[in-house]
Amino acid sequence: MENDRLEKFKRILGQIKDNSKPLVVILTHLDPDSMASAEAMRFIAKSFGIEQITVLYCDESADEQNEAIINKLSLERRMQPIGSWNDFPDSNSYVMVDANSPSDSRLKHAKDKLQLTIVIDHHRNDRLRETDENFIWLEDFGACATMMCELIAGLDLLNTAKFNGDFKDLPLLLSLGIYMDTKGLISAGGKDREAFAEVAGLAKEADLQFFINYQISQIYMEALKCALNSMSVQGMKVVAYAGEVTSKEATVIARVADFFIRIKGFSLAVVWATVDDNQIVISARGTDFGTPLDEFIRSRFGSGGAKVSKWGLWEGGVQLPFAFGFFHSSINKMQRIATAQALITNLILN
């Protein structure tokens, strides 16, 4: 990181400290990279003498790896669901890591209410504007954790003596965030690899292996089984219904879509499921760059979107109410699922 950018970051944190403003770190999703980035932000803020730090997350996840990280590293003591907060006053300083949109629907009642003081993300957002009073760093790294490592190194905090107490597992978490978000370093850039080597060298290899080789849950297997049994194929497109899941289990939908796009012959994989009996969540993966997936999704469902991942794959999706404009209220749940399946299949394949 260039020195002038580092100096501005230090100035912004210094102002937060001097004004005794609580720091609130927002996570729109839970995964190793986002949790590592949040812990790194807490670590940096603590080093500046900021004592009031809260981490809020927007969605629960039954992802086996996430649960293993949260439970084994006791992160539940340091994170709260965003639903537990009723108000978001300007007296707080709000930070986003591994995310960059104050209009993200996952923020729920906090949507469009946050004046972001710091934003650090490895995805771009042309609508954000930096001023003299905020710090926005959006750059194409393989992982947000890599960016946090650069900040930690630039602040001369990257040594084992600093990682103690609550932060003794931070090198492990950072190395895991980089490893997972770069698909096992396959899509890592030079800076990602350098950062991984630095922090992984401060972590126990056995701990890193434990989280990488996490056990697959029955929830995932049931969703995959349902999707394989229900899939419809036309040409290089596949649509599959992954069953009924809870909001806590909803990340399984994207994981099943990841499975399908790896099957030889498919250039578009769309997997959907009903969530909490009141929502349809659709996850899509694509390899055809002649047809932008974001436009494809919006043209069929009126909302949603997609982006190209670091490893050159379209990733997108959309969330819809269970009765999105075509169900009759008198039909039962199974009829609604059958109707939704017919409509979604038709919209994707035709």
Stockholm file with secondary structure:
# STOCKHOLM 1.0

chainA/1-350         MENDRLEKFKRILGQIKDNSKPLVVILTHLDPDSMASAEAMRFIAKSFGIEQITVLYCDESADEQNEAIINKLSLERRMQPIGSWNDFPDSNSYVMVDANSPSDSRLKHAKDKLQLTIVIDHHRNDRLRETDENFIWLEDFGACATMMCELIAGLDLLNTAKFNGDFKDLPLLLSLGIYMDTKGLISAGGKDREAFAEVAGLAKEADLQFFINYQISQIYMEALKCALNSMSVQGMKVVAYAGEVTSKEATVIARVADFFIRIKGFSLAVVWATVDDNQIVISARGTDFGTPLDEFIRSRFGSGGAKVSKWGLWEGGVQLPFAFGFFHSSINKMQRIATAQALITNLILN
#=GR chainA/1-350 SS CCHHHHHHHHHHHHHHHHTTCCEEEEESSCSHHHHHHHHHHHHHHHHTTCCCEEEEESCCCCCHHHHHHHHHTTGGGSEEEGGGCCCCCTTSEEEEESCCCTTCGGGGGGTTCCCEEEEEESSCCTTCCCCTTCEEEECCCSCHHHHHHHHHHHTTCCSTTTCCGGGTTHHHHHHHHHHHHTTTTTTCCHHHHHHHHHHHTTSCHHHHHHHHTCCCCHHHHHHHHHHHHHCEEETTEEEEEEEEECGGGTHHHHHHHHHHHTSTTCSEEEEEEEETTTEEEEEEEECCTTSCHHHHHHHHHSSCEEEECTTSCEEEEEEEETTCSSCCTTSCHHHHHHHHHHHHHHHHHC
#=GC SS_cons         CCHHHHHHHHHHHHHHHHTTCCEEEEESSCSHHHHHHHHHHHHHHHHTTCCCEEEEESCCCCCHHHHHHHHHTTGGGSEEEGGGCCCCCTTSEEEEESCCCTTCGGGGGGTTCCCEEEEEESSCCTTCCCCTTCEEEECCCSCHHHHHHHHHHHTTCCSTTTCCGGGTTHHHHHHHHHHHHTTTTTTCCHHHHHHHHHHHTTSCHHHHHHHHTCCCCHHHHHHHHHHHHHCEEETTEEEEEEEEECGGGTHHHHHHHHHHHTSTTCSEEEEEEEETTTEEEEEEEECCTTSCHHHHHHHHHSSCEEEECTTSCEEEEEEEETTCSSCCTTSCHHHHHHHHHHHHHHHHHC
//
